[in-house]
Amino acid sequence: MEKSYSAITSIGYSLPKNTYNQKDLAIWMNSKLNQEDDRFLRKLKVLYQKTLIEKRHSVLADFNDETDGILFKKGSKVKVENRLKIYNQEAPKLSNKAIEECLKNASV
């Protein structure tokens, strides 16, 4: 009986359009939490730095001051359902792009 082997011949990926610098996110989060305490910001920066993540990607356009996102919309509570609704709309699109990229580069 002949042995058969499997091999990964291609990988595809797709990233959401919103990209955020981890250092900027710490400052942004501090401002949204209305923290006046410099110690809190220092702790937040250390926490964000310890992840060793430089950039984050998101389907949510919440993490800048130019949009009125769903995380910190004034006068409303954050609802996970709202976030998941957006994710459920965007995740299949990202998946399809990643699959297309993978198949485009696949060798048979």
VENPE-V608408 format. One record per residue. N is the residue number from 1. PHI is phi as a letter, one per 30 degrees, with the letter a starting at -180 (none if undefined). D_LAST is the distance of its C-alpha to the last C-alpha in Angstrom with 2 decimals. Layout:
# VENPE-V608408
N,PHI,D_LAST
N,PHI,D_LAST
This chain:
# VENPE-V608408
1,none,22.60
2,d,19.30
3,d,17.96
4,c,14.50
5,b,13.21
6,c,11.52
7,b,10.27
8,d,10.30
9,c,7.69
10,a,9.69
11,b,13.23
12,b,15.28
13,b,19.03
14,b,22.05
15,c,25.66
16,d,28.86
17,d,30.96
18,c,33.87
19,b,33.80
20,b,36.75
21,d,38.00
22,e,38.98
23,d,42.37
24,d,43.17
25,d,42.34
26,d,44.94
27,d,47.57
28,d,46.65
29,d,46.81
30,e,50.16
31,d,51.54
32,d,50.46
33,d,52.09
34,h,55.25
35,c,55.75
36,c,58.60
37,d,58.35
38,d,56.83
39,d,56.14
40,d,53.82
41,d,51.77
42,d,51.63
43,d,50.44
44,d,47.84
45,d,46.52
46,d,46.35
47,e,44.54
48,d,41.94
49,d,41.65
50,d,41.16
51,d,37.86
52,i,36.41
53,c,34.71
54,c,35.28
55,b,33.93
56,b,33.39
57,b,31.64
58,a,33.00
59,d,32.92
60,c,36.70
61,c,38.70
62,d,41.47
63,c,41.56
64,a,43.58
65,d,47.08
66,c,46.16
67,c,44.94
68,c,46.78
69,d,44.03
70,d,44.28
71,d,44.72
72,b,48.11
73,d,49.40
74,d,53.15
75,i,55.16
76,b,52.38
77,d,50.83
78,d,47.18
79,c,45.45
80,e,42.14
81,e,41.61
82,d,41.66
83,d,39.01
84,d,36.79
85,d,37.23
86,d,35.78
87,e,32.97
88,d,32.14
89,d,32.02
90,d,29.87
91,e,27.41
92,d,25.43
93,d,25.22
94,d,23.91
95,d,21.38
96,d,20.10
97,d,19.89
98,d,17.93
99,d,15.41
100,d,15.17
101,d,14.81
102,d,12.02
103,d,9.98
104,d,11.13
105,c,9.84
106,d,6.44
107,c,3.75
108,c,0.00
